[in-house]
Every structure is written in C-alpha cells, then in structure tokens.
Amino acid sequence: MEVTKTSGRRKTSVARAYVTAGTGNIEVNGKDYKQYFTTPTLHYYVTQSLMIANARENYDVKVTVNGGGITGQAQAIRLAVAKALVEVNPELKKDLRAAGLMTRDPRMVERKKFGQKKARARFQFSKR
C-alpha cells in the first residue's frame, strides 16, 4: 500500500495526514501523539477514527498539524484520518459518517466588530 495523503480542518487548525500500512504508530509533528497531546480526551480524538474502523493496529499515521489550539488540532487530525481511511477502504464511510467523523465542523470564531468590546459584547454603558 502506498501513502494516502489527506487533510482535515477545524477552526483555524489544519492537519495533513499520511496513512500507510503498518503497526499502529501515530506520530504528530515528529512526536508520539501521547507526547504531543497530554490529556486522555485528546488521545481519544486522535484515535477515534481508527477505533471505529477497527483498524488501530493496521495503519501507521504521520501527521503535520499547525494553527489553532490543541483541541482544534486533535479534531482536525480526527477528520484527516477518517478521510484517509475512506480513501483506502470506501466501505468504512457508512460507519464513520454515522459517528459524525466525515463532516467538517464549520464553526469558527466570530470576528470582533468595531465600536464593541468583542464580537457581540458591547462596551459598558453608563447612564449617568
């Protein structure tokens, strides 16, 4: 099997995943994913696509990810790996879609408006 290249995005994070047949190693930006992501929740996000496909021990995954925070990065990786698994085996698409892993989450931070403190919060109003 050759290398399958896909990308995933979440908020401002962009992940590029390179999936090959292997033994289950997951590498993020040159580190093991458990070193890069410190919490069990983020470990779950990174491995969720492989777990649903029952392919945790069948593929090696190398990921480069940048932008955003660590949660957005982990969720971008989840989408990229899911897309790569579907390229390798289209029969997995039904299960991954049912788990909600094939859809890019479009929610982004709303921009700050001029004359306001934040996107929706106004400056404090003083009547007197």
C-alpha positions as CSV (number, residue, x, y, z in Angstrom):
1,M,0.0,0.0,0.0
2,E,1.3,3.4,-0.9
3,V,0.9,6.5,1.2
4,T,-2.6,8.0,1.4
5,K,-2.5,11.8,1.9
6,T,-5.5,13.8,3.2
7,S,-6.1,16.9,5.1
8,G,-8.6,17.9,7.9
9,R,-9.5,21.3,9.3
10,R,-11.2,22.5,12.5
11,K,-11.4,26.2,13.4
12,T,-8.0,27.6,12.3
13,S,-6.2,24.3,12.6
14,V,-5.0,22.4,9.5
15,A,-3.9,18.7,9.7
16,R,-2.2,16.8,6.9
17,A,-2.3,13.0,7.5
18,Y,-0.1,10.5,5.7
19,V,-1.5,7.0,6.3
20,T,0.4,3.8,5.4
21,A,0.0,0.1,6.2
22,G,1.9,-0.6,9.5
23,T,1.7,-1.5,13.1
24,G,-0.4,1.3,14.7
25,N,2.2,4.1,15.3
26,I,0.7,7.6,15.4
27,E,3.2,10.5,15.0
28,V,2.2,14.2,15.3
29,N,4.8,16.8,14.2
30,G,7.6,14.3,14.7
31,K,6.5,13.2,18.2
32,D,4.4,10.4,19.5
33,Y,0.8,11.5,19.8
34,K,0.7,10.9,23.6
35,Q,3.7,13.3,24.0
36,Y,2.1,15.9,21.7
37,F,-1.4,15.7,23.3
38,T,-1.3,15.4,27.0
39,T,-4.9,14.6,28.0
40,P,-6.9,11.4,27.5
41,T,-9.7,13.3,25.8
42,L,-7.3,14.5,23.1
43,H,-5.8,10.9,22.8
44,Y,-9.4,9.7,22.1
45,Y,-10.0,12.3,19.4
46,V,-6.8,11.3,17.6
47,T,-7.5,7.6,17.7
48,Q,-11.4,7.8,17.3
49,S,-11.4,7.2,13.5
50,L,-9.1,4.2,13.7
51,M,-11.1,2.7,16.6
52,I,-14.5,3.0,14.8
53,A,-12.9,1.4,11.7
54,N,-11.4,-1.4,13.8
55,A,-8.0,-0.6,12.2
56,R,-6.0,0.7,15.2
57,E,-3.2,-1.8,14.7
58,N,-3.3,-1.9,10.9
59,Y,-2.1,1.6,9.9
60,D,0.8,3.9,10.7
61,V,-0.2,7.6,10.7
62,K,2.1,10.6,10.4
63,V,0.5,14.0,10.8
64,T,1.7,17.5,10.5
65,V,-0.6,20.0,12.1
66,N,-0.5,23.7,12.7
67,G,-2.7,26.6,13.7
68,G,-5.3,27.0,16.4
69,G,-5.2,25.3,19.8
70,I,-4.7,21.7,20.8
71,T,-8.3,20.7,20.8
72,G,-8.9,22.1,17.3
73,Q,-5.7,20.3,16.2
74,A,-6.8,17.0,17.6
75,Q,-10.2,17.3,15.9
76,A,-8.6,18.3,12.6
77,I,-6.4,15.1,12.9
78,R,-9.6,13.1,13.5
79,L,-11.1,14.3,10.3
80,A,-8.0,13.9,8.2
81,V,-7.5,10.2,9.4
82,A,-11.2,9.5,8.7
83,K,-10.9,10.8,5.2
84,A,-7.7,8.7,4.6
85,L,-9.4,5.5,5.9
86,V,-12.3,6.1,3.4
87,E,-9.8,6.5,0.6
88,V,-8.2,3.2,1.5
89,N,-11.5,1.4,2.1
90,P,-14.7,3.1,0.9
91,E,-16.9,0.6,2.9
92,L,-15.9,2.3,6.1
93,K,-17.6,5.5,5.1
94,K,-21.0,4.4,6.4
95,D,-19.7,3.7,9.9
96,L,-17.6,6.9,10.1
97,R,-20.4,9.1,8.8
98,A,-22.8,7.6,11.4
99,A,-20.3,8.6,14.1
100,G,-20.1,12.1,12.7
101,L,-16.5,11.9,11.6
102,M,-16.8,12.6,7.9
103,T,-18.3,16.1,8.3
104,R,-16.1,19.2,8.7
105,D,-17.3,21.3,11.6
106,P,-17.8,24.8,10.1
107,R,-18.0,26.7,13.4
108,M,-15.4,29.5,13.5
109,V,-14.7,32.3,15.9
110,E,-16.9,35.3,15.1
111,R,-15.0,38.4,14.2
112,K,-14.8,41.4,16.6
113,K,-16.9,44.4,15.4
114,F,-15.7,48.0,15.7
115,G,-17.3,50.0,18.4
116,Q,-17.8,46.9,20.5
117,K,-15.7,45.1,23.1
118,K,-15.9,41.7,21.4
119,A,-17.9,40.1,18.7
120,R,-21.2,40.6,20.5
121,A,-20.4,42.1,23.9
122,R,-20.8,45.9,24.0
123,F,-18.7,48.3,26.0
124,Q,-20.2,49.0,29.4
125,F,-22.9,51.6,29.3
126,S,-23.2,54.3,31.9
127,K,-26.4,56.3,32.0
128,R,-25.0,59.0,34.3
